[in-house]
Amino acid sequence: MSSLTPIRFAEYDPKSLAEMIGRVAVMVTPEGSMDQAARSANRLAKGAIARLIDSEGFKKAKAGDVISLSWPAGMQAEALDVLVLPRKLTPVETRQAGAKLVRGARGKRLTVMAGSMNKAADLALGMALRDYAFDNHKSPKEDKPEGEVVIASKSPSELEAACAPLLAVAEGVHMTRDLVNEPANVLTTTEFARRIEGMKDIGLEVEILEEADLEKLGMRTLLSVGQGSDSPSKVAVMQWKGGAKDAAPLALVGKGVVFDTGGISLKPAAGMEEMTMDMGGAGVVAGTMRALALRKAKANVVGLVGLVENMPSGNATRPGDVVKSMKGDTVEVINTDAEGRLVLCDVLWYAQERFKPAGVIDLATLTGAIIIGLGHENAGVFSNDDDLCNAFLKAARTEDEGAWRMPLGKAYDEQLKSRIADMKNVGGRPAGSITAAQFLQRFIKDGMPWIHLDIAGVASVSKDTDYAPKGATGWGVMALNRLVADKFEAE
């Protein structure tokens, strides 16, 4: 697993600027006002920052922009990074600024002269989120430097305490990215389960249900997805018990298809390599559970992930087969490439039967249709409960993670009618994301608050985002952590 670049907290001492090595960051406002450290750096660099402020280029600078001065006179640093920051910033704007600041400093020592900045913790979070690279499978470079971030503050111990829970969340985001980025020959169902079991060390209770256990429970829809693969199907259960002893937990359920060929309904070859990310929902659940445990959340949360591989073989499920769910409903499999809902429906039912949760949220890279509808900017949000849904949407906005509510309705159920079973697993091309959500809703008990998050468009993207390089984003860990803090955490 990738690790966060170490962040050290030090006393704010502008007099030591001349001796600092690596990169040094100071702050000026868009109007050109310098703070104490910037004034000191300007004197050392013989007015370089003042000349920058007077330049035409600075007039075009926007909040959060970083302008680098290489090898400034009077300083040992190889670069002086001038961060353009207004005095009043939202937490999101501050995080975005931190992300920009760290992009050019990977593998270097970076000292940020934060002083008495009141949102320095958000700056640190933005840096931690963006300072990520998945290079596990690249040949190591002999001279690869080790980076370090030093944040110089007038109250370093207070800032360190404020940053600790935020950096725990960043570590959960990094775990999710690592899982989603891993190739399928590395992240098998067995390896995924092993990594989840490793979180026992941070206080999670972990249980792995094997195929024999799933057969006894009647999880035949889940098992039908993985029966064409040599990788054994599993369900991993993670419990964090940080709340009141008798308080019902929030249940997080994730689709963990470690590779999806489409099964007998084989996908086209072009782009199939991207299906290593089809376990993105399970990755978000695992990362969220890690974050909650690391920051010792005062809430009860259970995370359940169905781990399978969807492969074609002589033993694979065929189009036209009928399988029986743990709930007892029968499903006619029209398309074996609509497999995620077959995994989720059994795990959703099991989560409700065993844990009697206060609410259920499932996450899945479920449909290509959601990408057509919302692109790569927003996850699709489906819910039967306005209170829970609005709380999640607020959390997602707070954490700068795009989410958009989509409709549900009985009329869509007509598309799922089967001639020979209780339902089909697909409802045709129209409203494909909605009919998938309607399918899942059939496995939610009456009165159970529920959200379905279709994250197919946001789990992994083809270009850099504000907080991540292209590839896995870790979307959802921050929003779910915020939801737990806002709605489920004890005072």
ZINOR-V170048 format. One record per residue. N is the residue number from 1. RES is the residue in one small letter. PHI is phi in radians with two decimals (none if undefined). PSI is psi as a letter, one per 40 degrees, with the letter a starting at -180 (* if undefined). D_LAST is the distance of its C-alpha to the last C-alpha in Angstrom with 2 decimals. Layout:
N|RES|PHI|PSI|D_LAST + N|RES|PHI|PSI|D_LAST
//
This chain:
1|m|none|h|32.59 + 2|s|-1.19|i|32.68 + 3|s|-2.05|i|30.71 + 4|l|-1.16|i|29.19 + 5|t|-1.05|h|31.59 + 6|p|-1.01|h|30.49 + 7|i|-2.00|h|28.84 + 8|r|-1.96|i|29.60 + 9|f|-1.95|h|28.42 + 10|a|-2.28|i|31.20 + 11|e|-1.19|i|32.22 + 12|y|-1.36|h|33.53 + 13|d|-2.47|g|37.27 + 14|p|-1.02|d|39.52 + 15|k|-1.18|e|42.53 + 16|s|-1.63|e|42.13 + 17|l|-1.00|d|42.43 + 18|a|-1.07|d|46.08 + 19|e|-1.61|e|45.43 + 20|m|-1.19|i|42.56 + 21|i|-1.92|i|43.56 + 22|g|1.34|b|42.60 + 23|r|-2.01|i|40.99 + 24|v|-2.20|h|39.51 + 25|a|-1.95|h|37.44 + 26|v|-2.19|i|37.53 + 27|m|-2.17|i|36.43 + 28|v|-2.35|i|38.44 + 29|t|-1.45|i|37.73 + 30|p|-1.04|d|39.70 + 31|e|-1.44|e|41.80 + 32|g|1.72|e|42.78 + 33|s|-1.34|h|40.88 + 34|m|-1.75|i|40.33 + 35|d|-1.45|a|37.64 + 36|q|-1.04|d|38.72 + 37|a|-1.17|d|38.83 + 38|a|-1.13|d|40.71 + 39|r|-1.12|d|43.23 + 40|s|-1.12|d|43.80 + 41|a|-1.11|d|44.28 + 42|n|-1.12|d|46.60 + 43|r|-1.12|d|48.75 + 44|l|-1.09|d|48.96 + 45|a|-1.56|e|49.85 + 46|k|0.99|f|52.52 + 47|g|1.45|e|50.97 + 48|a|-1.10|d|49.98 + 49|i|-1.21|d|46.68 + 50|a|-1.07|d|48.50 + 51|r|-1.16|d|51.11 + 52|l|-1.06|d|48.48 + 53|i|-1.07|d|46.92 + 54|d|-1.40|e|50.42 + 55|s|-1.40|i|51.15 + 56|e|-1.16|d|51.31 + 57|g|-1.08|d|48.89 + 58|f|-1.16|d|46.08 + 59|k|-1.10|d|46.62 + 60|k|-1.60|e|45.73 + 61|a|-1.20|i|42.53 + 62|k|-1.92|i|39.24 + 63|a|-0.97|h|35.74 + 64|g|1.62|e|34.54 + 65|d|-1.21|i|38.11 + 66|v|-2.08|h|39.22 + 67|i|-2.00|h|42.81 + 68|s|-1.78|h|44.16 + 69|l|-1.94|h|46.98 + 70|s|-1.43|i|48.65 + 71|w|0.74|g|49.95 + 72|p|-1.14|i|49.42 + 73|a|-1.09|i|52.03 + 74|g|1.37|e|51.14 + 75|m|-2.32|i|48.22 + 76|q|-1.42|e|48.12 + 77|a|-1.07|i|45.49 + 78|e|-1.41|e|46.87 + 79|a|-2.71|i|44.93 + 80|l|-1.96|h|43.27 + 81|d|-1.63|h|40.68 + 82|v|-1.69|h|40.26 + 83|l|-1.67|h|36.99 + 84|v|-1.51|h|37.33 + 85|l|-2.36|h|34.08 + 86|p|-1.14|i|33.68 + 87|r|-1.21|d|31.73 + 88|k|-1.95|h|29.25 + 89|l|-2.36|i|27.79 + 90|t|-1.34|i|24.99 + 91|p|-0.98|d|22.75 + 92|v|-1.13|d|24.86 + 93|e|-1.07|d|28.09 + 94|t|-1.19|d|27.07 + 95|r|-1.10|d|26.33 + 96|q|-1.09|d|29.66 + 97|a|-1.13|d|31.38 + 98|g|-1.08|d|30.06 + 99|a|-1.11|d|31.31 + 100|k|-1.12|d|34.71 + 101|l|-1.08|d|34.92 + 102|v|-1.48|e|34.54 + 103|r|-1.03|d|36.91 + 104|g|-1.59|e|40.01 + 105|a|-2.02|e|38.81 + 106|r|-1.06|h|38.21 + 107|g|1.44|e|39.86 + 108|k|-2.02|i|40.22 + 109|r|-1.47|h|38.63 + 110|l|-2.19|h|36.76 + 111|t|-1.88|h|35.71 + 112|v|-1.83|h|33.59 + 113|m|-1.50|g|34.04 + 114|a|-1.47|d|30.67 + 115|g|1.03|b|31.05 + 116|s|-1.82|f|28.45 + 117|m|-0.94|h|27.51 + 118|n|-1.40|e|24.06 + 119|k|-2.07|f|23.31 + 120|a|-1.11|d|24.82 + 121|a|-1.14|d|21.87 + 122|d|-1.20|d|22.59 + 123|l|-1.05|d|26.24 + 124|a|-1.12|d|25.60 + 125|l|-1.10|d|23.75 + 126|g|-1.04|d|26.74 + 127|m|-1.16|d|29.08 + 128|a|-1.14|d|27.42 + 129|l|-1.17|d|27.45 + 130|r|-1.43|d|31.10 + 131|d|-1.42|g|32.42 + 132|y|-2.51|i|33.20 + 133|a|-2.60|h|36.47 + 134|f|-1.74|g|37.35 + 135|d|-2.16|f|40.54 + 136|n|-1.02|d|40.25 + 137|h|-1.92|e|43.62 + 138|k|-1.68|i|45.56 + 139|s|-1.06|h|47.99 + 140|p|-1.19|i|46.48 + 141|k|-1.56|h|47.94 + 142|e|-1.10|d|49.42 + 143|d|-1.80|f|48.59 + 144|k|-1.13|h|45.12 + 145|p|-1.36|i|43.21 + 146|e|-1.70|h|39.73 + 147|g|-1.44|i|37.43 + 148|e|-2.68|i|35.00 + 149|v|-2.02|h|32.77 + 150|v|-2.03|h|32.42 + 151|i|-1.89|h|30.19 + 152|a|-1.58|h|31.55 + 153|s|-2.30|i|29.10 + 154|k|-1.29|e|29.40 + 155|s|-2.37|g|26.07 + 156|p|-1.08|d|26.20 + 157|s|-1.20|d|23.71 + 158|e|-1.17|d|20.99 + 159|l|-1.16|d|21.99 + 160|e|-1.06|d|21.98 + 161|a|-1.15|d|18.37 + 162|a|-1.21|d|17.42 + 163|c|-1.37|d|19.67 + 164|a|-0.95|d|18.55 + 165|p|-1.18|d|15.85 + 166|l|-1.21|d|18.27 + 167|l|-1.24|d|21.17 + 168|a|-1.09|d|19.48 + 169|v|-1.15|d|19.38 + 170|a|-1.05|d|22.97 + 171|e|-1.15|d|24.00 + 172|g|-1.13|d|22.82 + 173|v|-1.08|d|24.86 + 174|h|-1.10|d|27.81 + 175|m|-1.08|d|27.72 + 176|t|-1.04|d|27.91 + 177|r|-1.06|d|30.78 + 178|d|-1.03|d|32.59 + 179|l|-1.11|d|32.48 + 180|v|-1.22|d|33.68 + 181|n|-1.36|d|36.36 + 182|e|-1.12|h|37.82 + 183|p|-1.20|i|41.22 + 184|a|-1.24|d|41.55 + 185|n|-1.29|e|43.97 + 186|v|-1.66|d|41.26 + 187|l|-1.58|g|38.16 + 188|t|-1.33|i|39.59 + 189|t|-1.04|d|37.53 + 190|t|-1.19|d|37.99 + 191|e|-1.19|d|36.91 + 192|f|-1.04|d|33.81 + 193|a|-1.08|d|32.85 + 194|r|-1.10|d|33.67 + 195|r|-1.16|d|31.35 + 196|i|-1.16|d|28.48 + 197|e|-1.06|d|29.39 + 198|g|-1.09|e|29.24 + 199|m|-1.41|e|25.44 + 200|k|-1.03|d|25.38 + 201|d|-1.15|e|25.72 + 202|i|-1.86|e|22.21 + 203|g|1.85|e|20.60 + 204|l|-1.38|i|21.09 + 205|e|-1.55|h|22.96 + 206|v|-2.18|h|25.94 + 207|e|-2.35|h|28.69 + 208|i|-1.93|h|31.76 + 209|l|-1.61|h|33.69 + 210|e|-1.60|i|37.36 + 211|e|-1.03|d|40.02 + 212|a|-1.11|d|41.16 + 213|d|-1.15|d|37.66 + 214|l|-1.18|d|37.38 + 215|e|-1.13|d|40.82 + 216|k|-1.11|d|39.92 + 217|l|-1.34|e|36.86 + 218|g|1.51|f|39.13 + 219|m|-1.43|g|37.62 + 220|r|-1.41|d|41.04 + 221|t|-1.20|d|40.11 + 222|l|-1.07|d|38.11 + 223|l|-1.12|d|40.94 + 224|s|-1.15|d|43.51 + 225|v|-1.23|d|42.18 + 226|g|-1.61|e|42.53 + 227|q|-1.25|e|45.73 + 228|g|-1.55|e|47.98 + 229|s|-1.90|i|46.42 + 230|d|-1.34|e|47.08 + 231|s|-1.37|h|43.39 + 232|p|-1.23|h|41.68 + 233|s|-1.32|i|38.96 + 234|k|-2.56|i|35.59 + 235|v|-2.20|h|32.07 + 236|a|-1.80|h|29.33 + 237|v|-2.06|h|26.09 + 238|m|-2.07|h|23.08 + 239|q|-2.10|h|20.02 + 240|w|-2.03|h|16.73 + 241|k|-1.99|g|14.85 + 242|g|-1.84|e|11.57 + 243|g|-1.78|a|9.52 + 244|a|-1.08|i|10.47 + 245|k|-1.00|d|14.22 + 246|d|-1.74|e|15.48 + 247|a|-1.31|h|13.30 + 248|a|-1.13|h|15.81 + 249|p|-1.43|i|15.66 + 250|l|-1.44|h|16.34 + 251|a|-1.82|h|19.96 + 252|l|-1.92|h|21.53 + 253|v|-2.16|h|25.33 + 254|g|-2.18|h|27.77 + 255|k|-1.36|h|31.54 + 256|g|-2.14|g|33.11 + 257|v|-1.47|h|36.80 + 258|v|-1.18|d|37.84 + 259|f|-2.71|h|41.08 + 260|d|-2.18|h|42.41 + 261|t|-1.42|e|46.16 + 262|g|1.67|e|45.98 + 263|g|1.23|a|47.69 + 264|i|-1.06|d|51.01 + 265|s|-1.43|g|50.10 + 266|l|-1.07|h|50.43 + 267|k|-1.24|i|48.96 + 268|p|-1.10|i|51.36 + 269|a|-1.14|d|51.82 + 270|a|-1.10|h|50.92 + 271|g|1.52|e|47.25 + 272|m|-1.11|d|46.56 + 273|e|-1.05|d|45.47 + 274|e|-1.27|e|42.30 + 275|m|-1.30|e|41.24 + 276|t|-1.14|e|39.70 + 277|m|-1.58|e|36.59 + 278|d|-1.35|e|36.49 + 279|m|-1.79|e|33.73 + 280|g|-1.01|d|31.44 + 281|g|-1.07|d|28.93 + 282|a|-1.13|d|28.65 + 283|g|-1.10|d|28.43 + 284|v|-1.17|d|25.40 + 285|v|-1.07|d|23.64 + 286|a|-1.10|d|24.59 + 287|g|-1.13|d|23.51 + 288|t|-1.15|d|20.09 + 289|m|-1.09|d|19.58 + 290|r|-1.10|d|20.83 + 291|a|-1.06|d|18.47 + 292|l|-1.10|d|15.36 + 293|a|-1.21|d|16.88 + 294|l|-1.14|d|17.98 + 295|r|-1.63|e|14.73 + 296|k|0.96|f|13.04 + 297|a|-1.04|h|10.52 + 298|k|-1.55|g|7.75 + 299|a|-2.64|i|9.61 + 300|n|-1.76|h|13.01 + 301|v|-2.40|h|15.70 + 302|v|-2.09|h|19.44 + 303|g|-1.97|h|22.05 + 304|l|-2.21|h|25.65 + 305|v|-2.30|h|28.64 + 306|g|-1.63|h|32.25 + 307|l|-1.89|h|34.63 + 308|v|-2.52|i|38.22 + 309|e|-2.23|h|41.22 + 310|n|-1.76|h|43.36 + 311|m|-2.22|i|46.99 + 312|p|-1.49|h|50.43 + 313|s|-2.89|i|52.61 + 314|g|-1.15|e|54.91 + 315|n|-1.86|e|51.95 + 316|a|-1.28|i|49.74 + 317|t|-1.11|h|48.68 + 318|r|-1.80|i|51.23 + 319|p|-1.02|h|50.96 + 320|g|1.75|e|51.85 + 321|d|-1.18|i|50.28 + 322|v|-2.06|h|48.18 + 323|v|-2.16|i|45.16 + 324|k|-1.87|h|42.98 + 325|s|-1.42|i|39.17 + 326|m|-1.07|d|36.90 + 327|k|-1.11|d|36.23 + 328|g|1.99|e|40.02 + 329|d|-1.29|i|40.86 + 330|t|-1.77|i|43.73 + 331|v|-2.23|h|43.79 + 332|e|-1.50|h|46.98 + 333|v|-1.47|h|46.55 + 334|i|-1.45|d|48.40 + 335|n|-2.37|h|47.20 + 336|t|-1.27|e|45.99 + 337|d|-1.49|e|44.43 + 338|a|-1.76|f|41.82 + 339|e|-1.61|d|40.30 + 340|g|-1.06|d|36.60 + 341|r|-1.19|d|36.01 + 342|l|-1.25|d|37.86 + 343|v|-1.24|d|35.47 + 344|l|-1.16|d|32.31 + 345|c|-1.08|d|33.44 + 346|d|-1.21|d|33.73 + 347|v|-1.22|d|30.44 + 348|l|-1.06|d|28.62 + 349|w|-1.15|d|30.27 + 350|y|-1.08|d|29.56 + 351|a|-1.04|d|25.81 + 352|q|-1.27|d|25.68 + 353|e|-1.12|d|28.06 + 354|r|-1.49|d|26.41 + 355|f|-1.83|e|22.64 + 356|k|0.76|f|22.32 + 357|p|-1.27|i|19.56 + 358|a|-1.35|d|17.28 + 359|g|-3.03|i|19.11 + 360|v|-2.28|h|21.65 + 361|i|-2.24|h|22.45 + 362|d|-1.93|i|25.76 + 363|l|-2.28|h|27.27 + 364|a|-2.79|i|30.97 + 365|t|-1.39|g|33.82 + 366|l|-1.61|d|35.39 + 367|t|-2.40|i|38.06 + 368|g|-1.19|d|40.38 + 369|a|-1.08|d|40.43 + 370|i|-1.19|d|36.99 + 371|i|-1.22|d|38.49 + 372|i|-1.08|d|41.36 + 373|g|-1.35|d|39.05 + 374|l|-2.12|e|36.37 + 375|g|1.14|a|37.92 + 376|h|-1.89|e|35.83 + 377|e|-1.69|d|33.50 + 378|n|-2.42|i|31.20 + 379|a|-1.44|i|29.96 + 380|g|-1.46|h|30.76 + 381|v|-2.03|h|27.90 + 382|f|-2.13|h|28.81 + 383|s|-2.69|i|26.62 + 384|n|-1.79|e|27.06 + 385|d|-2.43|h|23.82 + 386|d|-1.11|d|23.49 + 387|d|-1.10|d|19.78 + 388|l|-1.14|d|18.88 + 389|c|-1.11|d|21.76 + 390|n|-1.13|d|20.94 + 391|a|-1.13|d|17.39 + 392|f|-1.18|d|19.09 + 393|l|-1.05|d|21.85 + 394|k|-1.11|d|19.58 + 395|a|-1.09|d|17.88 + 396|a|-1.12|d|21.44 + 397|r|-1.10|d|22.69 + 398|t|-1.04|d|20.03 + 399|e|-1.66|e|21.03 + 400|d|1.11|f|24.73 + 401|e|-2.01|h|25.35 + 402|g|-1.13|h|27.88 + 403|a|-2.65|h|27.28 + 404|w|-2.40|h|29.35 + 405|r|-1.32|h|29.13 + 406|m|-2.02|i|32.26 + 407|p|-1.43|i|33.73 + 408|l|-2.22|i|34.08 + 409|g|3.11|i|36.73 + 410|k|-1.05|d|38.99 + 411|a|-1.03|d|42.05 + 412|y|-1.23|d|41.10 + 413|d|-1.11|d|41.23 + 414|e|-1.00|d|45.00 + 415|q|-1.24|e|45.26 + 416|l|-1.72|e|43.87 + 417|k|-1.18|h|46.48 + 418|s|-2.00|i|48.57 + 419|r|-1.29|d|52.07 + 420|i|-2.09|e|51.65 + 421|a|-2.43|a|47.94 + 422|d|-1.18|d|44.85 + 423|m|-2.87|i|43.95 + 424|k|-1.69|i|44.88 + 425|n|-1.55|e|42.57 + 426|v|-2.42|i|43.58 + 427|g|-2.10|e|44.48 + 428|g|1.58|a|46.79 + 429|r|-1.23|d|46.44 + 430|p|-1.07|h|45.33 + 431|a|0.93|f|41.56 + 432|g|-1.04|d|41.06 + 433|s|-1.22|d|37.33 + 434|i|-1.25|d|36.76 + 435|t|-1.16|d|38.86 + 436|a|-1.12|d|37.00 + 437|a|-1.16|d|33.71 + 438|q|-1.08|d|35.53 + 439|f|-1.03|d|36.65 + 440|l|-1.13|d|33.14 + 441|q|-1.07|d|31.96 + 442|r|-1.14|e|34.52 + 443|f|-1.89|e|32.44 + 444|i|-1.86|h|29.24 + 445|k|-1.21|i|29.05 + 446|d|-0.97|h|29.22 + 447|g|1.50|e|25.90 + 448|m|-1.54|h|24.00 + 449|p|-1.08|h|22.12 + 450|w|-2.56|i|23.75 + 451|i|-2.26|h|24.35 + 452|h|-1.95|h|27.33 + 453|l|-1.94|h|27.51 + 454|d|-1.61|h|31.10 + 455|i|-1.87|f|30.92 + 456|a|-1.01|d|34.66 + 457|g|-1.53|e|35.17 + 458|v|-2.06|e|32.29 + 459|a|-1.21|d|31.91 + 460|s|-2.58|h|35.01 + 461|v|-2.27|i|37.14 + 462|s|-1.65|e|40.58 + 463|k|-2.51|i|39.92 + 464|d|-1.04|i|37.57 + 465|t|-1.93|a|34.38 + 466|d|-1.02|d|32.50 + 467|y|-1.99|e|30.33 + 468|a|-2.65|i|32.57 + 469|p|-1.24|i|36.24 + 470|k|-1.02|i|37.95 + 471|g|2.01|a|37.01 + 472|a|-1.14|h|33.58 + 473|t|-1.76|d|30.79 + 474|g|1.35|e|27.60 + 475|w|-0.92|h|26.64 + 476|g|1.87|d|23.49 + 477|v|-1.09|d|21.44 + 478|m|-1.19|d|19.78 + 479|a|-1.15|d|19.31 + 480|l|-1.18|d|17.85 + 481|n|-1.06|d|15.45 + 482|r|-1.12|d|14.39 + 483|l|-1.04|d|14.21 + 484|v|-1.05|d|11.91 + 485|a|-1.11|d|9.52 + 486|d|-1.36|d|10.06 + 487|k|-2.04|d|10.40 + 488|f|-2.08|e|9.44 + 489|e|-1.51|h|6.50 + 490|a|-1.24|i|3.78 + 491|e|-1.20|*|0.00
//
